[in-house]
Amino acid sequence: MAQIRAKENYKRIKLKALEDFALLLLAGIYNNILIFVAPPIMQAAFAALVSDYASKLALYKARSLSKAEFDLSKTAILNALDTLRVYVDSVAMGDPTIISLAGYEPTKGSASSSNPPVQPTGITFAKGITGEFVTECEIIPGAVGYNAALVANNPIPPNAVMNGLGQMVVTDANSGPAMPGPSPSGIDCIIDFNKSRTKKFTGLQIGTTYYLYYWAMNAAGVSPMSDVVSKKMVEW
């Protein structure tokens, strides 16, 4: 089966929908600079093409612009979308998650990897509102979802492992409890099964140290848990 690529269906959509699609790509590609490091079209140049197309479309609909003049703007935006599509395919290498992140629709086919994702790395904490952390890990090629666990006061016992079903398992040999005792806030552990890399943990207790783990998944299986990262919740 052919490798998954970005579809060219934008060439057949209606005029206003083409503007909306271009705006989607403007956000998807240029707001994810850690993935799309060197787009062949500068952000300002692509934004100018989108803006020109939008204004020419409005004039054309108002019958204040000829079809020939409008077609020049439409051709320019389609050529740019073609150029960016080729670039996104070169970055994604068959990963439908990255193609979708850019804003394109993936074709059906075979993904570049039939293996489970590798261990997540690059985990970060950021401040939210008081009593809140917003966390993230680096994008993993081939992953279609990311889970996380945030534990209060003590890390998960070292012999807690992820099985092939994405379940956390603590063996009988564990010398301590499966999870730490009650924390002052009443939250001992939060396991996040949403697929987004960015997680938000709320209702946390000031003065408590929290331990964070990530794991990723795709159709082939589940990654190992990440190394633990910890941070103390402080007043800000």
NUROTI-581876 format. One record per residue: residue number from 1; residue in one letter; x, y, z of N, C-alpha, C, O in turn. Coordinates in steps of 0.2 Angstrom, whole numbers, plus 2048, in hexadecimal, padded with zeros to 3 digits. Atoms other than C-alpha are relative to their C-alpha. Example, Ala and Ser with C-alpha at 12.3 -4.5 7.8 and 13.67 -1.06 7.14 Angstrom:
BEGIN
SITE   resi   resn   n_px   n_py   n_pz   ca_px   ca_py   ca_pz   c_px   c_py   c_pz   o_px   o_py   o_pz
SITE      1      a    804    7FA    800     83E     7EA     827    804    806    800    809    805    803
SITE      2      s    7FC    7FA    7FF     844     7FB     824    7FC    805    803    7FF    80B    804
***
This chain:
BEGIN
SITE   resi   resn   n_px   n_py   n_pz   ca_px   ca_py   ca_pz   c_px   c_py   c_pz   o_px   o_py   o_pz
SITE      1      m    804    7FA    800     800     800     800    804    806    800    80A    806    803
SITE      2      a    7FC    7FA    800     806     811     7FC    801    804    806    7FD    803    80B
SITE      3      q    7FF    7FC    7FA     80D     81D     809    7FB    805    801    7F9    808    7FC
SITE      4      i    804    7FB    7FF     802     829     811    803    807    7FF    808    808    800
SITE      5      r    7FE    7FA    802     803     83A     80A    7FA    806    801    7F5    804    803
SITE      6      a    805    7FB    7FF     7FA     84B     80B    7FC    800    7F9    7FE    800    7F4
SITE      7      k    804    800    805     7EB     84C     800    800    806    7FC    802    80B    7FF
SITE      8      e    800    7FA    805     7E9     858     7F1    7F8    802    800    7F7    806    7FB
SITE      9      n    807    7FF    801     7D6     85A     7F4    7FE    808    801    7F9    80A    7FF
SITE     10      y    801    7F9    800     7D8     86D     7F7    7FF    803    7F9    7FD    808    7F9
SITE     11      k    800    7FD    807     7D9     86F     7E4    7F8    7FF    7FE    7F7    802    7F9
SITE     12      r    807    801    803     7C6     86A     7E3    7FB    803    805    7F5    802    804
SITE     13      i    805    7FD    7FB     7BE     874     7F2    7FE    806    7FD    801    809    7F9
SITE     14      k    803    7FA    802     7B4     883     7F0    804    806    802    809    805    806
SITE     15      l    7FC    7FA    7FF     7BB     895     7F0    802    802    807    807    803    809
SITE     16      k    7FF    7FE    7F9     7B8     89A     802    803    7FA    804    807    7FC    808
SITE     17      a    7FD    806    7FC     7BD     888     808    807    800    7FF    80B    7FE    803
SITE     18      l    7F8    800    802     7CE     88A     7FF    803    806    805    809    804    807
SITE     19      e    7FD    7FB    7FB     7D1     89A     80A    800    7FD    807    805    7FE    80A
SITE     20      d    800    803    7F9     7CC     891     81A    805    7FB    800    809    7FA    805
SITE     21      f    7FB    806    800     7D7     882     815    807    804    801    80B    801    804
SITE     22      a    7F9    7FD    800     7E6     88E     812    801    803    807    807    803    809
SITE     23      l    7FF    7FE    7F9     7E3     896     823    802    7FB    805    805    7FC    809
SITE     24      l    7FE    806    7FC     7E3     885     82B    807    7FE    7FF    80A    7FD    804
SITE     25      l    7F9    801    801     7F4     882     823    805    805    803    80A    803    806
SITE     26      l    7FC    7FA    7FD     7FA     893     829    802    7FF    807    807    800    80A
SITE     27      a    7FF    801    7F8     7F7     88E     83B    804    7F9    801    808    7F9    805
SITE     28      g    7FE    807    7FF     7FB     87B     839    808    800    7FF    80B    7FD    803
SITE     29      i    7F8    801    802     80D     87D     831    804    805    804    809    803    807
SITE     30      y    7FC    7FA    7FD     813     88E     838    800    800    808    804    804    80B
SITE     31      n    800    800    7F9     80D     88B     84A    803    7FA    803    803    7F9    809
SITE     32      n    7FD    807    7FE     816     87A     84B    807    800    7FE    809    7FC    7FA
SITE     33      i    7F9    7FF    803     828     880     848    805    7FA    802    80A    7FA    7FF
SITE     34      l    7FB    806    7FE     830     871     852    7FF    7FA    7FB    804    7F6    7FA
SITE     35      i    801    805    805     828     866     844    802    802    7F9    806    7FF    7F6
SITE     36      f    7FF    7FD    806     828     871     835    805    805    800    804    80B    801
SITE     37      v    7FB    7FC    7FE     839     878     837    802    805    7FB    803    80B    7FC
SITE     38      a    7FE    7FC    805     83C     87F     826    7FC    800    7FA    7FD    7FD    7F5
SITE     39      p    805    800    806     82D     882     81B    803    804    7FA    807    808    7FB
SITE     40      p    7FE    7FD    806     831     886     809    7FE    807    7FE    800    80B    7FA
SITE     41      i    803    7F9    801     826     896     80A    800    803    807    7FE    800    80B
SITE     42      m    800    7FC    7FA     829     8A3     817    7F9    801    803    7F4    802    7FF
SITE     43      q    807    7FF    7FD     81A     8A5     823    7FD    807    7FE    7F7    807    7FC
SITE     44      a    803    7F9    803     818     8B8     81E    7FE    7FF    7F9    7F9    802    7F7
SITE     45      a    802    801    807     818     8B3     80C    7FA    7FC    7FF    7F6    7FE    7FB
SITE     46      f    806    804    800     80B     8A6     80E    7FA    804    802    7F5    803    7FF
SITE     47      a    806    7FC    7FD     800     8B1     819    7FE    805    7FB    7F8    807    7FA
SITE     48      a    802    7FB    805     801     8BE     80B    7FC    7FD    7FA    7F8    801    7F8
SITE     49      l    804    803    805     7FB     8B2     7FE    7F9    7FF    802    7F5    7FF    7FE
SITE     50      v    806    801    7FD     7ED     8AD     809    7FC    806    800    7F6    806    7FE
SITE     51      s    804    7FA    800     7E8     8BF     80C    7FE    803    7F9    7F9    805    7F8
SITE     52      d    802    7FE    806     7E9     8C3     7FA    7FB    7FC    7FD    7F6    7FF    7F9
SITE     53      y    806    804    803     7DE     8B5     7F5    7FA    801    803    7F5    802    800
SITE     54      a    807    7FF    7FD     7D1     8B9     802    7FD    807    7FE    7F7    808    7FC
SITE     55      s    803    7FA    803     7D0     8CB     7FC    7FE    800    7F9    7F9    803    7F7
SITE     56      k    802    801    807     7D0     8C6     7EA    7F9    7FC    7FF    7F5    7FE    7FB
SITE     57      l    806    804    800     7C2     8BA     7EE    7FA    804    801    7F5    804    7FE
SITE     58      a    805    7FC    7FE     7B8     8C7     7F6    7FE    805    7FA    7F8    806    7F9
SITE     59      l    801    7FB    806     7BA     8D3     7E7    7FD    7FC    7FA    7F8    7FF    7F7
SITE     60      y    803    804    805     7B6     8C5     7DB    7F9    7FE    801    7F5    7FE    7FC
SITE     61      k    807    801    7FE     7A6     8C0     7E4    7FC    806    7FF    7F6    806    7FD
SITE     62      a    804    7FA    801     7A1     8D2     7E3    800    803    7F9    7FE    808    7F8
SITE     63      r    7FF    7FE    807     7A5     8D3     7D1    804    806    7FE    802    80A    7FA
SITE     64      s    7FB    7FA    801     7B2     8E0     7D3    807    7FE    7FE    80B    802    7FD
SITE     65      l    7F9    802    802     7C0     8D5     7CD    7FF    7FB    7FA    7FA    7F7    7FB
SITE     66      s    801    805    805     7C2     8CB     7BD    802    7F9    802    806    7F8    806
SITE     67      k    7FE    807    7FE     7C3     8B8     7BD    807    7FF    7FE    80A    7FB    802
SITE     68      a    7F9    801    801     7D4     8B9     7B5    804    802    805    809    7FF    807
SITE     69      e    7FC    7FD    7FA     7DB     8C4     7C3    7FF    7FB    806    804    7FA    809
SITE     70      f    801    804    7FA     7D3     8B9     7D0    803    7F9    7FF    806    7F7    804
SITE     71      d    7FC    806    801     7DA     8A9     7C8    807    800    801    80A    7FB    803
SITE     72      l    7F9    7FF    7FF     7EB     8B0     7C9    802    7FF    808    806    7FC    80A
SITE     73      s    7FF    801    7F9     7E9     8B1     7DC    7FF    7F9    802    802    7F6    807
SITE     74      k    802    807    7FE     7E1     8A0     7DD    806    7FB    7FE    807    7F7    802
SITE     75      t    7FB    804    802     7EF     898     7D3    806    801    805    809    7FC    806
SITE     76      a    7FA    7FF    7FB     7FC     8A0     7DF    7FF    7FC    806    804    7F9    809
SITE     77      i    801    803    7FA     7F4     899     7EE    800    7F8    7FF    802    7F5    804
SITE     78      l    7FF    807    802     7F2     888     7E6    807    7FD    800    809    7F8    802
SITE     79      n    7F9    802    801     804     887     7E1    804    800    807    808    7FC    808
SITE     80      a    7FD    800    7FA     809     88C     7F3    7FE    7FA    804    802    7F7    808
SITE     81      l    802    806    7FD     7FE     87E     7FA    803    7FA    7FE    805    7F5    801
SITE     82      d    7FD    806    803     806     872     7EE    807    7FF    803    80A    7FA    805
SITE     83      t    7F9    800    7FD     818     877     7F4    800    7FE    807    804    7FA    809
SITE     84      l    800    802    7F9     813     876     806    7FE    7F9    801    801    7F5    806
SITE     85      r    802    807    800     80B     865     803    806    7FB    7FF    807    7F7    803
SITE     86      v    7FA    804    801     81B     85E     7FC    805    800    806    808    7FB    808
SITE     87      y    7FB    7FF    7FA     825     865     80B    7FD    7FC    806    801    7F9    809
SITE     88      v    803    803    7FA     818     85E     818    801    7F8    7FF    803    7F5    804
SITE     89      d    7FF    807    801     81A     84D     810    807    7FE    801    808    7F8    804
SITE     90      s    7F9    801    7FF     82D     84E     811    801    7FF    807    806    7FC    80A
SITE     91      v    7FF    800    7F8     82B     851     824    7FD    7FA    803    7FF    7F7    807
SITE     92      a    805    805    7FD     81D     845     828    803    7F9    7FE    802    7F5    803
SITE     93      m    7FE    807    802     825     836     81E    7FB    7FB    802    7FC    7F5    804
SITE     94      g    806    805    800     814     82D     81E    7FC    801    807    7F8    7FC    808
SITE     95      d    803    800    7F9     80F     832     830    7F9    805    7FF    7FA    80B    7FE
SITE     96      p    806    7FC    801     7FC     838     82F    7FF    805    805    7FC    80A    804
SITE     97      t    801    7FB    7FB     7FD     841     83F    804    806    7FF    801    80C    800
SITE     98      i    7FD    7FA    802     80A     84D     839    7FD    803    7FA    7FC    80A    7FA
SITE     99      i    803    7FD    806     801     84F     828    7F9    804    803    7F8    80A    800
SITE    100      s    806    7FD    7FD     7F1     853     832    802    806    804    7FE    80B    804
SITE    101      l    7FE    7FA    7FC     7FA     85F     83E    802    806    7FB    800    80C    7FD
SITE    102      a    7FF    7FB    804     7FF     869     82F    7FA    803    7FD    7F9    809    7FB
SITE    103      g    807    7FD    803     7ED     86B     829    7FE    7FC    7FA    7F8    7FD    7F8
SITE    104      y    802    805    806     7ED     85E     81A    7FC    7FA    803    7FD    7F8    809
SITE    105      e    804    806    7FE     7E2     84F     81A    805    7FA    7FD    807    7FA    7F7
SITE    106      p    7FC    805    802     7EC     83F     819    7FD    7FB    7FB    7F7    7FA    7FC
SITE    107      t    803    805    805     7E9     832     80B    800    7F9    804    803    7F9    80A
SITE    108      k    800    806    7FE     7E6     820     80F    806    7FC    7FE    808    7FE    7F8
SITE    109      g    7FA    803    802     7F5     815     80F    804    7FD    806    800    7FC    80B
SITE    110      s    7FC    802    7FA     803     80E     81A    804    805    803    808    809    800
SITE    111      a    7FC    7FB    7FD     80B     818     827    807    7FE    800    809    7F8    7FE
SITE    112      s    7F9    801    801     81E     819     827    803    7FB    805    808    7F8    804
SITE    113      s    7FE    804    7FA     81F     80F     837    7FB    7FB    802    7F5    7FD    803
SITE    114      s    805    805    7FD     816     7FF     83D    802    7FE    807    800    7F9    80A
SITE    115      n    7FE    801    7F9     81F     800     84E    7FD    805    805    7FB    80A    803
SITE    116      p    803    7FB    7FB     819     807     85E    804    806    801    80A    806    7FF
SITE    117      p    7FC    7FA    800     81F     819     862    806    7FF    805    806    7FA    809
SITE    118      v    7FB    800    7FC     82F     81C     86B    7FF    803    807    7F9    807    807
SITE    119      q    801    7FD    7F9     831     822     87D    7FF    808    7FF    804    80B    7FC
SITE    120      p    800    7F9    800     82B     834     87F    805    804    803    808    801    808
SITE    121      t    7FA    7FC    7FD     838     841     882    7FE    808    800    7F9    80A    7FD
SITE    122      g    801    7F9    801     839     854     884    7FA    803    804    7F6    807    802
SITE    123      i    806    7FF    7FC     82B     855     892    801    807    803    807    808    806
SITE    124      t    7FF    7F9    7FE     828     867     897    7FA    801    805    7F4    7FF    804
SITE    125      f    806    7FE    7FC     81D     86F     8A5    800    808    7FF    805    80B    7FE
SITE    126      a    801    7F8    800     816     881     8A3    7FB    802    805    7F7    7FE    807
SITE    127      k    805    7FD    7FB     80C     88C     8AF    7F9    801    7FD    7F9    803    7F7
SITE    128      g    807    7FE    802     7F9     88C     8AD    7FE    806    805    802    80A    807
SITE    129      i    803    7FC    7FA     7EE     895     8B9    803    7FD    806    806    7F8    806
SITE    130      t    7FE    803    7FA     7F1     893     8CB    7FE    7F9    801    7F8    7F8    800
SITE    131      g    802    807    7FF     7F1     880     8CF    800    7FD    7FA    7FC    7F8    7FA
SITE    132      e    801    804    807     7F3     87B     8BD    807    800    7FD    80B    805    7FD
SITE    133      f    7FA    801    805     801     874     8B2    7FE    7FE    7F9    7F8    7FB    7F8
SITE    134      v    801    802    807     801     873     89F    806    7FC    7FE    80C    7FF    7FE
SITE    135      t    7FA    804    801     80D     865     899    800    7FE    7F9    7FA    7FF    7F5
SITE    136      e    7FF    802    807     813     85F     888    806    7FC    800    80B    7FC    804
SITE    137      c    7FA    803    801     81F     853     881    802    801    7F8    7FE    804    7F5
SITE    138      e    7FF    7FF    807     828     853     870    7FC    7FB    7FC    7FA    7F6    7FE
SITE    139      i    804    804    804     81F     84C     861    804    7FA    7FE    80A    7FA    7FD
SITE    140      i    7FD    806    802     823     83A     85D    7FD    7FE    7FA    7F7    7FD    7F9
SITE    141      p    803    803    807     822     834     84B    7FC    7FA    801    7FF    7F5    804
SITE    142      g    804    806    800     815     827     849    7FB    800    805    7F6    7FB    805
SITE    143      a    804    800    7FA     80C     82B     859    7F9    803    7FE    7F9    808    7FA
SITE    144      v    806    7FD    801     7F9     82E     858    7FD    803    806    7F7    806    806
SITE    145      g    803    7FE    7FA     7F6     832     86A    805    800    805    80A    7FC    805
SITE    146      y    7FB    7FF    7FB     7FF     837     87A    7FC    800    807    7F7    803    807
SITE    147      n    803    800    7F9     7FA     832     88C    805    803    805    80B    803    804
SITE    148      a    7FC    7FD    7FB     801     839     89C    7FD    7FE    807    7F7    7FD    808
SITE    149      a    802    801    7F9     801     836     8AF    803    805    804    80A    805    804
SITE    150      l    7FD    7FB    7FC     804     843     8BC    7FE    7FD    807    7F8    7FC    809
SITE    151      v    800    803    7F9     807     83C     8CE    802    805    805    807    808    804
SITE    152      a    7FE    7FC    7FB     808     846     8DE    804    7FD    805    804    7F7    807
SITE    153      n    7FC    802    7FB     815     845     8EB    806    7FB    7FF    80B    7FC    801
SITE    154      n    7FB    805    802     81E     835     8E5    7FF    7FE    7F9    7FA    7FE    7F6
SITE    155      p    801    803    807     822     82E     8D4    7FD    7F9    800    7FD    7F6    806
SITE    156      i    803    807    801     81A     81E     8CE    806    7FB    801    80B    7FC    800
SITE    157      p    7FB    805    7FF     823     80F     8D4    804    7FE    7FA    801    7FD    7F5
SITE    158      p    7FB    801    806     832     80A     8C9    7FD    7FA    7FC    7FF    7F9    7F6
SITE    159      n    802    806    803     82A     7F9     8C5    7F9    801    7FD    7F5    7FC    7FB
SITE    160      a    806    7FF    803     81A     801     8BE    802    800    7F8    806    804    7F6
SITE    161      v    7FE    800    807     81A     7FE     8AB    7FA    800    7FC    7F4    800    7FE
SITE    162      m    805    800    805     80F     800     89C    800    7FA    7FC    805    7F7    7F9
SITE    163      n    801    806    804     808     7F1     894    7FE    801    7F9    7FD    807    7F7
SITE    164      g    802    7FE    807     803     7EF     881    7FA    802    7FF    7F8    804    7FA
SITE    165      l    806    7FD    800     7F2     7F5     885    7FF    807    802    7FA    80A    802
SITE    166      g    800    7FA    7FE     7F7     805     88B    7FE    801    807    7FC    806    80A
SITE    167      q    802    800    7F9     7F3     801     89D    806    800    805    80B    7FD    804
SITE    168      m    7FB    800    7FB     7FE     805     8AC    7FF    7FA    805    7FA    7F9    808
SITE    169      v    800    806    7FC     803     7F5     8B6    805    800    805    80B    802    803
SITE    170      v    7FB    800    7FA     80B     7F4     8C7    801    7F9    802    7FB    7F6    804
SITE    171      t    800    808    7FF     812     7E2     8CA    7FF    7FF    808    800    804    80C
SITE    172      d    800    802    7F9     810     7D9     8DA    806    801    804    806    801    80A
SITE    173      a    7FA    7FF    7FD     822     7DB     8DE    801    807    803    806    808    806
SITE    174      n    800    7F9    7FE     81F     7ED     8E1    800    801    808    7FC    7FE    80B
SITE    175      s    7FF    7FF    7F9     825     7F2     8F3    7FB    805    803    7FA    805    809
SITE    176      g    804    7FA    7FD     819     801     8F5    7F9    7FF    7FD    7F8    7FB    7F9
SITE    177      p    807    7FF    803     807     806     8F0    801    801    7F9    806    804    7F6
SITE    178      a    800    7FE    807     802     807     8DE    800    807    7FF    803    809    7FA
SITE    179      m    800    7F9    801     800     819     8E0    801    803    807    800    800    80C
SITE    180      p    7FF    7FD    7F9     805     826     8EE    7FA    801    804    7F4    800    801
SITE    181      g    806    7FE    7FC     7FA     82A     8FC    7FD    806    7FF    7FF    80A    7FA
SITE    182      p    803    7FA    801     7EE     838     8FD    804    806    800    808    807    805
SITE    183      s    7FC    7FA    800     7F5     849     8F9    7FB    805    803    7F5    804    803
SITE    184      p    805    7FB    7FD     7EE     859     901    7FB    802    7FC    7F5    804    7FE
SITE    185      s    805    7FE    804     7E4     85D     8F2    7FB    7FB    7FE    7F6    7FC    7FB
SITE    186      g    804    806    802     7DC     84C     8F1    801    7FD    7F9    7FE    7F8    7F8
SITE    187      i    7FE    803    807     7E4     848     8E0    806    7FD    801    80C    800    802
SITE    188      d    7FA    804    800     7F0     83A     8E0    804    7FF    7FA    80A    800    7F9
SITE    189      c    7FE    802    807     7F2     836     8CE    7FB    802    7FB    7F5    801    7FB
SITE    190      i    804    7FE    805     7EB     83D     8BE    803    7FC    7FA    809    7FD    7F8
SITE    191      i    7FE    804    806     7ED     831     8AE    7FC    803    7FB    7F6    802    7FA
SITE    192      d    804    7FC    806     7E8     83B     89E    801    7FB    7FA    806    7FA    7F8
SITE    193      f    801    804    806     7E2     830     890    7FE    803    7FA    7FD    800    7F5
SITE    194      n    801    7FC    806     7DF     83E     884    806    7FF    7FB    80B    7FE    7FE
SITE    195      k    7FB    801    805     7E9     83D     874    805    806    7FF    80A    805    7FC
SITE    196      s    7FC    7FA    801     7F0     84F     874    806    7FF    804    807    7FD    809
SITE    197      r    7FA    7FF    7FD     802     852     878    800    805    806    803    804    80B
SITE    198      t    801    7FB    7FB     7FD     861     882    7FB    7FE    805    7F5    7FC    804
SITE    199      k    804    802    7FB     7F6     85D     893    7FF    805    805    803    80A    806
SITE    200      k    802    7FC    7FB     7ED     867     8A0    7FE    7FD    807    7F9    7F9    807
SITE    201      f    802    803    7FA     7ED     862     8B2    7FE    805    805    802    80A    807
SITE    202      t    803    7FB    7FC     7E2     86C     8BE    7FF    7FE    807    7FF    7F8    808
SITE    203      g    802    801    7FA     7DD     86D     8D0    806    7FD    804    805    7F9    809
SITE    204      l    7FA    802    7FD     7EF     86A     8D6    802    804    806    800    80A    807
SITE    205      q    7FF    7FD    7FA     7F6     86E     8E7    806    804    801    80C    801    7FF
SITE    206      i    7FA    7FC    7FF     802     87C     8EB    805    7FC    805    803    7FA    80A
SITE    207      g    7FB    803    7FB     812     875     8F3    801    7F8    7FE    806    7F5    801
SITE    208      t    7FF    807    802     810     863     8EB    804    7FF    7FA    804    803    7F5
SITE    209      t    7FC    801    806     81D     85C     8E0    7FC    7FA    7FC    7FA    7F5    7FE
SITE    210      y    804    805    804     815     853     8D1    805    7FD    7FB    80A    800    7F8
SITE    211      y    7FC    804    804     81D     845     8C6    7FC    7FF    7FA    7F7    7FC    7FA
SITE    212      l    803    800    806     819     845     8B4    803    7FA    7FB    809    7FA    7FA
SITE    213      y    7FE    805    805     81A     836     8A7    7FB    801    7FA    7F6    803    7FA
SITE    214      y    803    800    806     815     835     895    801    7F9    7FD    806    7F6    7FE
SITE    215      w    7FF    805    805     812     827     889    7FC    801    7FA    7F7    805    7FA
SITE    216      a    803    7FF    806     80D     826     877    7FD    7FA    7FD    7FF    7F4    7FF
SITE    217      m    803    806    803     803     81A     86C    7FE    801    7F9    7FE    807    7F6
SITE    218      n    803    800    807     7FE     816     85A    7FD    7F9    7FF    7FC    7F5    804
SITE    219      a    803    806    802     7F6     807     851    804    7FA    802    802    7F4    803
SITE    220      a    7FC    806    7FE     805     7FC     855    801    7FF    807    804    7F9    809
SITE    221      g    7FF    801    7F9     806     7FE     867    801    806    804    7FF    80C    802
SITE    222      v    7FF    7FB    7FB     80B     809     876    808    801    802    80B    7FC    802
SITE    223      s    7F9    7FF    7FE     81C     811     87A    801    7FE    807    7FD    7FE    80B
SITE    224      p    7FF    800    7F9     825     80F     88A    7FF    806    804    7FE    80B    800
SITE    225      m    801    7F9    7FC     822     81C     898    806    804    7FF    80C    801    7FF
SITE    226      s    7FA    7FB    800     82D     82B     897    804    800    807    801    7FD    80C
SITE    227      d    7FD    7FE    7FA     83A     82F     8A4    7FC    805    804    7F8    809    801
SITE    228      v    804    7FB    7FC     832     838     8B3    803    807    800    809    808    7FF
SITE    229      v    7FE    7F9    800     832     84B     8B3    7FC    802    806    7F6    801    806
SITE    230      s    804    7FD    7FB     82D     854     8C3    800    807    801    805    80A    7FE
SITE    231      k    800    7F9    7FF     828     865     8C8    7FC    801    806    7F7    7FE    808
SITE    232      k    804    7FE    7FB     822     86D     8D8    7FB    806    7FF    7FD    80B    7FB
SITE    233      m    805    7FB    801     812     877     8D8    801    806    805    800    805    80B
SITE    234      v    7FF    7FB    7FC     815     888     8DE    7FB    806    7FF    7F8    806    7FA
SITE    235      e    805    7FB    801     80B     898     8E0    803    805    7FB    809    806    7FB
SITE    236      w    7FE    7FB    805     80C     8A4     8D2    7FB    805    7FE    7FC    80A    7FA
***
